[in-house]
Amino acid sequence: MYQHLLSSGNGQAFDPINTPGSWNGNTTFKSVHTQSPANTGSLGLTGGGVDDRLDFQLTTGEFLDGEGLSYLSGSYHPFGNNATHTCCNSNIDTGTGASPAVLAALMTASDHLPVVADYQLPALMQVELATVPSNVTLGSLVNIDVMVENIANVLTANGADELDYTLSVSGSLFGGTSDFDFALGGGNTHQITLNTSMIGMQSGILTVASTSQSAGNPLFNFPISFTVDSPFFLAADFNQDGNVDDLDLAEWQADYHLNAGSDADADGDSDGADFLVWQRQYGQSTLSLAAATAVPEPSGALLCLFGGLLGIVGRLRSCCK
């Protein structure tokens, strides 16, 4: 049976501990012997003592690649057998593979010892995106935290496959990386950056994708949108296009006493006071404000005066030589 199942071809099985051989009565293989835990035939059991490997866990090759759901190397063993019992054909309670009470129970439970092994679970990805501000200032540096964590429900870190993932962005976003996280590792924090180089509504998509085999929640997509405002703020620019004009009046009329969409004086309502602000700012733009606050270049007359002073200083230096 063992040789047939391990033969090549479709559905080929593998022995996780790769321990073929002549097992019966062979001390070399006492650590994998499973029959029989008692050397007497009491309670209807066959008896004969622990002397042979007759119980197995065989797997397909995918369980041995260390990815996704896989066998954990070194964990395979017959329950209660730590190779300290007298070999061969003795009771399992001649060893110390479990407590005396457990070994006694094994001797009366079955003609075989159960075979146990540990297997890692696939990774399970969780992604959390920090709050994205709805409005940012032109040219400002705005970084947003992204937490990526392997939240596989295990008791030890090797109980789950590591989480391999890639973070990428599109649209008005910067950033991107590839990383990994072990289970119980606490996660990794990365940052993406908003593109604030252009005024107006901006958008993009944050994508976090796992390449780990059979990972749970392997893909997260976060649509992100924000508005880039000019540092030269116009309260009556209700549609935020950089100009206070008739379009903003139409915006105010639509919002009037319905919401705070055209709230220029921050009183929580779109009302007559906001219309008065619109009247005062009508015709202004963020570009005109920027130009008005720019440092003026020296005038032509000032440059001429400065040049004349330099000439006088030069003649005075010549006279003093």
C-alpha positions as CSV (number, residue, x, y, z in Angstrom):
1,M,0.0,0.0,0.0
2,Y,2.7,2.4,1.0
3,Q,4.8,1.8,-2.1
4,H,1.7,2.0,-4.4
5,L,0.5,5.3,-3.0
6,L,4.0,6.9,-3.3
7,S,4.5,5.8,-6.9
8,S,4.7,8.5,-9.5
9,G,1.7,9.6,-11.5
10,N,-1.6,11.4,-11.0
11,G,-2.5,11.6,-7.3
12,Q,1.0,10.7,-6.1
13,A,1.3,10.8,-2.3
14,F,4.4,11.7,-0.3
15,D,5.6,10.6,3.1
16,P,6.2,13.8,5.1
17,I,8.9,12.1,7.1
18,N,10.3,10.2,4.1
19,T,10.8,7.0,6.2
20,P,10.5,3.9,4.1
21,G,12.0,0.6,5.2
22,S,11.4,-2.7,6.8
23,W,9.6,-1.4,9.9
24,N,8.5,-4.6,11.7
25,G,10.5,-5.4,14.8
26,N,13.2,-2.9,13.7
27,T,14.6,-0.8,16.5
28,T,15.8,1.8,13.9
29,F,12.2,2.7,13.3
30,K,10.8,2.6,16.9
31,S,10.0,6.3,16.7
32,V,7.4,5.7,13.9
33,H,5.9,2.4,15.2
34,T,2.2,2.6,15.8
35,Q,1.1,-1.0,16.5
36,S,0.3,-2.2,19.0
37,P,0.3,-0.1,22.3
38,A,-0.3,-3.2,24.4
39,N,1.4,-6.6,24.3
40,T,-1.7,-8.4,25.5
41,G,-5.0,-9.0,23.8
42,S,-7.2,-7.8,26.6
43,L,-10.5,-6.1,25.9
44,G,-10.7,-7.7,22.5
45,L,-7.6,-6.0,21.1
46,T,-5.1,-7.8,19.0
47,G,-2.1,-7.0,21.3
48,G,1.5,-7.9,20.4
49,G,3.2,-4.7,21.6
50,V,4.6,-1.7,19.7
51,D,6.5,-3.2,16.8
52,D,5.5,-1.9,13.4
53,R,4.5,1.2,11.4
54,L,1.0,0.5,10.2
55,D,-0.5,4.1,10.4
56,F,0.3,7.0,8.2
57,Q,-0.4,10.5,7.1
58,L,0.5,10.8,3.5
59,T,0.1,14.1,1.6
60,T,0.2,15.5,-1.9
61,G,3.2,17.5,-2.9
62,E,1.5,20.8,-2.4
63,F,1.5,20.2,1.3
64,L,5.3,20.0,1.3
65,D,6.2,23.2,-0.4
66,G,6.0,25.5,2.7
67,E,3.4,27.7,1.0
68,G,-0.3,28.2,1.9
69,L,-1.7,25.1,3.7
70,S,1.4,23.0,4.3
71,Y,2.9,20.4,6.6
72,L,5.2,21.8,9.3
73,S,8.5,20.0,9.2
74,G,9.3,18.0,12.4
75,S,5.8,17.8,13.7
76,Y,4.8,14.3,12.5
77,H,4.8,11.6,15.2
78,P,2.7,8.8,16.6
79,F,0.8,10.1,19.6
80,G,2.4,8.9,22.9
81,N,5.5,7.6,21.1
82,N,8.7,9.5,21.8
83,A,11.0,6.5,21.1
84,T,11.6,5.9,24.8
85,H,9.6,2.7,25.1
86,T,11.2,-0.7,25.1
87,C,11.4,-2.1,21.6
88,C,10.1,-4.2,20.4
89,N,6.7,-5.9,21.2
90,S,6.4,-4.0,24.6
91,N,3.7,-1.8,26.0
92,I,3.7,1.8,25.1
93,D,3.7,2.7,28.9
94,T,7.3,1.5,29.1
95,G,8.2,4.9,27.6
96,T,7.5,8.5,28.6
97,G,5.7,9.7,25.5
98,A,2.8,11.0,27.6
99,S,1.5,11.0,31.1
100,P,1.0,7.5,32.7
101,A,-2.8,8.0,32.6
102,V,-2.7,8.9,28.9
103,L,-0.5,5.9,28.0
104,A,-2.7,3.6,30.0
105,A,-5.7,4.9,28.0
106,L,-3.9,4.4,24.7
107,M,-3.3,0.8,25.6
108,T,-7.0,0.0,26.0
109,A,-8.4,2.3,23.3
110,S,-7.2,0.7,20.0
111,D,-4.7,-1.6,18.4
112,H,-3.0,1.5,16.9
113,L,-1.5,4.7,18.0
114,P,-2.9,7.8,16.3
115,V,-0.5,9.7,14.0
116,V,-0.5,13.5,14.5
117,A,1.1,16.3,12.6
118,D,0.9,20.1,12.5
119,Y,0.0,22.0,9.3
120,Q,0.3,25.8,8.7
121,L,-2.7,27.7,7.6
122,P,-2.7,30.1,4.6
123,A,-2.1,33.7,5.4
124,L,-5.1,36.0,6.0
125,M,-4.6,39.7,5.0
126,Q,-6.2,42.7,6.6
127,V,-5.6,46.3,5.3
128,E,-6.5,49.5,7.1
129,L,-6.3,52.9,5.6
130,A,-6.0,56.0,7.8
131,T,-8.5,58.9,7.3
132,V,-7.9,60.8,4.1
133,P,-8.6,64.6,4.5
134,S,-11.3,65.9,2.1
135,N,-9.4,69.1,1.5
136,V,-5.7,69.8,1.3
137,T,-3.6,72.9,0.4
138,L,-1.9,73.3,-2.9
139,G,1.8,72.1,-2.6
140,S,1.4,70.7,0.9
141,L,2.9,67.3,1.9
142,V,0.2,64.9,2.9
143,N,1.1,61.3,3.8
144,I,-1.5,58.7,4.6
145,D,-0.7,55.6,6.7
146,V,-1.6,52.1,5.4
147,M,-1.5,49.2,7.8
148,V,-1.1,45.7,6.3
149,E,-1.3,42.7,8.7
150,N,-1.4,38.9,8.5
151,I,-4.3,38.1,10.9
152,A,-4.4,34.3,10.5
153,N,-6.0,32.9,13.6
154,V,-3.1,30.9,15.0
155,L,-1.4,30.4,18.4
156,T,2.2,30.6,17.1
157,A,3.8,32.5,14.2
158,N,4.6,29.3,12.3
159,G,1.0,28.2,12.4
160,A,0.3,30.3,9.3
161,D,2.1,31.0,6.0
162,E,3.8,34.4,5.8
163,L,1.9,37.1,4.0
164,D,3.6,38.4,0.9
165,Y,2.0,41.4,-0.7
166,T,2.4,44.4,-3.0
167,L,1.1,47.9,-2.4
168,S,0.5,50.0,-5.5
169,V,-1.3,53.3,-6.4
170,S,-2.8,55.0,-9.4
171,G,-4.2,58.5,-10.2
172,S,-3.3,61.4,-8.0
173,L,-1.3,59.2,-5.5
174,F,2.3,58.4,-4.9
175,G,3.9,55.4,-3.2
176,G,4.2,51.7,-3.6
177,T,6.2,48.8,-2.1
178,S,6.4,45.1,-1.6
179,D,6.8,43.5,1.8
180,F,5.8,40.5,4.0
181,D,4.3,39.9,7.5
182,F,4.3,36.8,9.7
183,A,1.3,35.8,11.6
184,L,1.2,37.5,15.1
185,G,3.8,39.9,13.7
186,G,1.7,43.1,14.5
187,G,1.6,44.2,10.8
188,N,3.5,46.8,8.8
189,T,2.8,50.5,8.4
190,H,3.4,52.1,5.0
191,Q,2.7,55.5,3.6
192,I,1.2,56.8,0.4
193,T,1.3,60.5,-0.6
194,L,-1.4,62.7,-2.0
195,N,-0.5,64.6,-5.2
196,T,-1.2,68.2,-4.2
197,S,0.4,69.9,-7.3
198,M,-2.9,70.9,-9.0
199,I,-6.0,72.7,-7.7
200,G,-9.3,70.9,-7.8
201,M,-10.8,67.5,-7.2
202,Q,-8.3,64.7,-7.4
203,S,-8.7,60.9,-7.1
204,G,-6.8,57.6,-7.3
205,I,-6.9,54.0,-6.1
206,L,-4.8,52.2,-3.5
207,T,-4.4,48.5,-4.2
208,V,-2.9,45.9,-1.9
209,A,-2.6,42.4,-3.4
210,S,-1.2,39.3,-1.8
211,T,0.8,36.8,-3.7
212,S,0.8,34.2,-0.9
213,Q,-0.7,30.8,-1.9
214,S,-4.4,30.5,-1.1
215,A,-4.3,33.6,1.1
216,G,-7.5,34.9,2.5
217,N,-8.7,38.4,1.6
218,P,-5.9,38.6,-1.1
219,L,-7.1,41.9,-2.7
220,F,-8.0,45.3,-1.3
221,N,-8.9,48.3,-3.4
222,F,-9.5,51.7,-1.8
223,P,-10.9,54.5,-4.0
224,I,-9.5,57.8,-2.7
225,S,-10.7,61.3,-3.5
226,F,-9.7,64.7,-2.2
227,T,-9.8,68.4,-3.2
228,V,-6.7,70.5,-3.5
229,D,-7.4,74.1,-2.4
230,S,-5.4,77.2,-3.2
231,P,-3.7,78.7,-0.2
232,F,-5.3,82.0,-1.3
233,F,-8.8,81.1,-0.1
234,L,-11.9,82.8,-1.3
235,A,-14.9,82.0,1.0
236,A,-17.4,82.7,-1.8
237,D,-15.8,80.3,-4.3
238,F,-18.6,77.8,-3.5
239,N,-17.8,75.4,-6.4
240,Q,-14.0,75.7,-5.7
241,D,-12.9,76.4,-9.2
242,G,-10.6,79.3,-8.2
243,N,-13.0,82.0,-9.3
244,V,-15.9,83.9,-7.7
245,D,-18.4,84.3,-10.4
246,D,-22.0,83.5,-11.5
247,L,-21.4,79.8,-11.2
248,D,-21.0,80.3,-7.5
249,L,-24.2,82.3,-7.3
250,A,-26.0,79.4,-8.9
251,E,-24.4,77.1,-6.3
252,W,-25.6,79.4,-3.5
253,Q,-29.1,79.5,-4.9
254,A,-29.3,75.7,-5.0
255,D,-28.0,75.4,-1.4
256,Y,-30.0,78.3,0.1
257,H,-31.3,77.2,3.5
258,L,-31.0,73.5,2.5
259,N,-27.4,72.8,3.5
260,A,-24.0,74.3,4.3
261,G,-22.6,73.8,0.8
262,S,-22.4,77.6,0.2
263,D,-21.5,78.6,3.8
264,A,-19.0,81.5,3.4
265,D,-19.2,82.7,7.0
266,A,-19.0,79.3,8.7
267,D,-22.3,79.6,10.5
268,G,-23.6,76.2,9.3
269,D,-26.1,77.5,6.8
270,S,-26.3,78.9,3.3
271,D,-28.1,82.1,3.8
272,G,-28.2,85.8,3.0
273,A,-25.0,86.5,4.8
274,D,-23.1,84.2,2.4
275,F,-24.7,86.1,-0.5
276,L,-23.2,89.3,0.8
277,V,-19.7,87.7,0.9
278,W,-20.2,86.6,-2.7
279,Q,-21.1,90.2,-3.7
280,R,-17.9,91.5,-2.0
281,Q,-15.7,88.9,-3.6
282,Y,-17.3,88.8,-7.0
283,G,-14.8,88.9,-9.8
284,Q,-11.8,87.8,-7.7
285,S,-9.8,84.6,-8.3
286,T,-7.1,82.7,-6.5
287,L,-4.7,83.6,-9.3
288,S,-5.3,87.3,-8.8
289,L,-4.7,87.0,-5.1
290,A,-1.5,85.1,-5.7
291,A,-0.3,87.8,-8.1
292,A,-1.2,90.6,-5.7
293,T,0.8,89.0,-2.9
294,A,3.8,88.3,-5.1
295,V,7.0,90.3,-4.4
296,P,7.2,93.0,-7.1
297,E,10.4,93.2,-9.2
298,P,12.5,96.4,-8.9
299,S,11.2,99.1,-11.2
300,G,13.3,100.4,-14.1
301,A,13.9,103.8,-12.3
302,L,15.1,102.1,-9.2
303,L,17.6,100.0,-11.2
304,C,18.9,103.2,-12.9
305,L,19.3,104.9,-9.5
306,F,21.2,101.9,-8.1
307,G,23.5,101.9,-11.2
308,G,24.2,105.6,-10.8
309,L,25.2,105.1,-7.1
310,L,27.6,102.3,-8.1
311,G,29.2,104.7,-10.6
312,I,29.7,107.5,-8.0
313,V,31.3,105.0,-5.6
314,G,33.6,103.9,-8.4
315,R,34.8,107.5,-9.1
316,L,35.4,108.2,-5.4
317,R,37.6,105.1,-5.1
318,S,39.6,106.3,-8.1
319,C,40.2,109.8,-6.6
320,C,41.4,108.3,-3.4
321,K,44.1,106.2,-5.0
